[in-house]
């Protein structure tokens, strides 16, 4: 989930717009909390957002693992 999508789950319009202006980076844990506490979204929408967050985390982990493996291969040469 990118920040722009996560901002939509912030209940306060003023805070949502403030963070947008700052382009404030949110961690996956912060995104998950915002989804959980949102009063404007249905459970189905929240579930879809959580799935997106999980996919983002899994992608980042796999990308990190590839970098570590390539680094290890280069060091072995």
C-alpha positions in Angstrom: 0.0 0.0 0.0 1.4 3.4 -0.9 1.1 6.4 1.2 -1.6 8.1 -0.9 -3.9 5.1 -0.5 -3.1 4.9 3.3 -4.0 8.6 3.8 -7.6 7.8 2.7 -8.0 5.8 5.9 -7.3 8.7 8.2 -10.5 9.9 9.8 -9.5 13.6 10.2 -9.6 15.5 6.9 -7.2 18.1 8.2 -4.6 15.6 9.3 -5.1 13.6 6.1 -4.4 16.8 4.0 -1.5 17.8 6.2 0.3 14.5 5.8 -0.4 14.6 2.1 1.2 18.0 1.8 4.3 16.7 3.7 4.3 13.5 1.7 4.8 11.9 5.1 6.1 8.3 4.8 4.1 5.7 6.6 5.4 2.3 7.6 3.3 -0.8 6.9 2.5 -1.1 10.6 1.2 2.5 10.6 -0.8 1.8 7.5 -2.4 -1.3 9.1 -3.4 0.8 12.2 -4.9 3.5 10.0 -6.9 0.9 8.2 -8.1 -0.7 11.4 -9.3 2.6 13.0 -11.0 4.0 10.0 -14.7 4.8 10.6 -15.4 5.5 6.9 -14.5 2.2 5.4 -16.4 -1.1 5.3 -14.9 -4.3 6.7 -14.5 -5.5 3.1 -12.5 -2.4 2.1 -10.3 -2.8 5.2 -9.7 -6.5 4.4 -8.6 -5.5 0.9 -6.3 -2.9 2.2 -4.7 -5.3 4.7 -4.1 -7.8 1.9 -2.4 -5.0 -0.1 -0.2 -4.1 2.9 0.7 -7.8 3.3 1.6 -8.1 -0.4 3.8 -4.9 -0.1 5.6 -6.4 2.9 6.1 -9.7 1.2 7.5 -8.0 -1.9 9.9 -5.9 0.1 11.1 -9.0 2.0 11.7 -10.9 -1.2 13.5 -7.9 -2.8 15.7 -7.6 0.3 16.4 -11.3 0.2 17.5 -11.0 -3.5 19.8 -8.1 -2.6 21.4 -10.0 0.3 21.9 -13.1 -1.9 23.5 -11.1 -4.7 25.7 -9.4 -2.2 26.8 -12.7 -0.8 27.5 -14.0 -4.2 29.6 -11.0 -5.1 31.6 -11.3 -1.8 32.3 -15.0 -2.6 33.9 -14.1 -5.9 
